Amino acid sequence: MAAVDPKLQASLNRIRLRFLSVLDERLDSMELNFDALGQAATRDAALAGIQAEAHKIAGTARTVGYAELGEIALTLDQTIGAGKGGGADLTQIEQLTDALIELGAQIVNSHRMEMAAE
Amino acid sequence: MKILAVDDDPIILELLNEVLGSTGYPDVTTVETGADALAAVEDHRQPFDCILLDIQMPGMDGIELCGRLRAMPRYRETPVLMLTAMSEKHYIDRAFRAGATDYVTKPFDIVELGARLRVAQSLSDGQKRLSDKVFSAKAVRQKALAEDKIRVEEAYPVKDVDGVIPMPSMYNYLAQLGRSSLFGSSVIAFKINDIERLHGSMSGFEYTCMITDVAEAIITSLPFMQSLLSYAGNGVFICIASGAHSVSPEVVLSQVDHALNMMELSYNDGRPMTVTLRISAPTRLTFRAGDGTKRAIMQAITNVEISPAADSKAAGGYDSGRGAMSHLAG
């Protein structure tokens, strides 16, 4: 990202905090859907739920400073999209979902620790 | 510039508010659904000058919304930027077919978004000037319209023909396509023969009708699965198509000829209008750094421009006006 003026940077920092708060909720939703992936009856809805959350994370993560999180989310979004109509690579989707939740949780936790230290 | 941003993610809307405000566009209205967007455009006495749309939204998606906006006279030409994480070709194709002006992939870069908006603003400003002329007093309006007959070199944006998009949108469309999406695509140029004489022989209204009719004849008779067409001015149309190398240009031209013949083009006073075309050989689009696709388009235009009717085939073009294939167009 090119040099950003201080006023905008302050706004971006505020939006980043909001992103982290929403990210926490999105990770919870993804975990619930992750558990439902194992059952055929709930798999399609679970995939749609995971994709919707991944899509939103992919749309903003890089802009607020979390490029790696955004990359994983984008890959997950595209992998689920490519497997629609049958042929979804469930193993890859599970690995990506797991990686996204893991990294997201690390980001949220480290932010909490920073806040607690202040 | 008054901007409407539509996205179901509130974080994106917050980001847009801040980023647009910091880049000189503080007048931003944000809504989270297509239905709310339609309510906003119907409510406002002063229309929006630019619209940013997410594609993937629950209910009405951004592509459908774009089509609905384009059906409103007030928003037929307003710059619409798709701001989306959907980077697959079929989404890009659908968005431009629905009338999108530009396509910005999320996550967006703040500087790049500002640059795209400045381009949108210049388009919007141009349209405002034209609207001001059109809605002025009647006498002044008639004078303005007479003076505003489009110039022969002008890239008139053909309206209301499915698959035909303005030239700036065509460049934006091509800029969005990556290496794999461009694979197998070609550019073909069509040119109306004797365009200067035709331009001088008719009113501005007749001229724009002729350009629109020819665009419709071309796009409806192309034998390719996926194609988009733009009018580039000087009687030249640019077509981006997949699989164009598998069909001979003569065959394509004869199908367009047939469509034009069926239209029976005429002047306002009923006289038949004779319109003939020539076509370039297809030029493959390859993904190259810089202006690769622009160069391919310029090459196709050059091929069809420099090929005089008498020797069009030798120059990489084919001419329907040779022999007895002129049209009664109207």
HADDOCK unambig.tbl for C-alpha pairs under 7 A between the chains (distance, minus, plus):
assign (segid A and resid 1 and name CA) (segid B and resid 109 and name CA) 6.62 0.50 0.50
assign (segid A and resid 2 and name CA) (segid B and resid 111 and name CA) 6.87 0.50 0.50
assign (segid A and resid 8 and name CA) (segid B and resid 18 and name CA) 6.82 0.50 0.50
assign (segid A and resid 8 and name CA) (segid B and resid 22 and name CA) 6.29 0.50 0.50
assign (segid A and resid 11 and name CA) (segid B and resid 18 and name CA) 6.55 0.50 0.50
assign (segid A and resid 15 and name CA) (segid B and resid 15 and name CA) 6.91 0.50 0.50
assign (segid A and resid 19 and name CA) (segid B and resid 11 and name CA) 6.55 0.50 0.50
assign (segid A and resid 56 and name CA) (segid B and resid 9 and name CA) 6.81 0.50 0.50
assign (segid A and resid 58 and name CA) (segid B and resid 107 and name CA) 6.78 0.50 0.50
assign (segid A and resid 59 and name CA) (segid B and resid 85 and name CA) 5.85 0.50 0.50
assign (segid A and resid 59 and name CA) (segid B and resid 106 and name CA) 5.01 0.50 0.50
assign (segid A and resid 59 and name CA) (segid B and resid 107 and name CA) 4.73 0.50 0.50
assign (segid A and resid 60 and name CA) (segid B and resid 12 and name CA) 6.58 0.50 0.50
assign (segid A and resid 60 and name CA) (segid B and resid 107 and name CA) 5.49 0.50 0.50
assign (segid A and resid 62 and name CA) (segid B and resid 107 and name CA) 6.05 0.50 0.50
assign (segid A and resid 63 and name CA) (segid B and resid 107 and name CA) 6.00 0.50 0.50
assign (segid A and resid 63 and name CA) (segid B and resid 108 and name CA) 6.67 0.50 0.50
assign (segid A and resid 63 and name CA) (segid B and resid 109 and name CA) 6.94 0.50 0.50
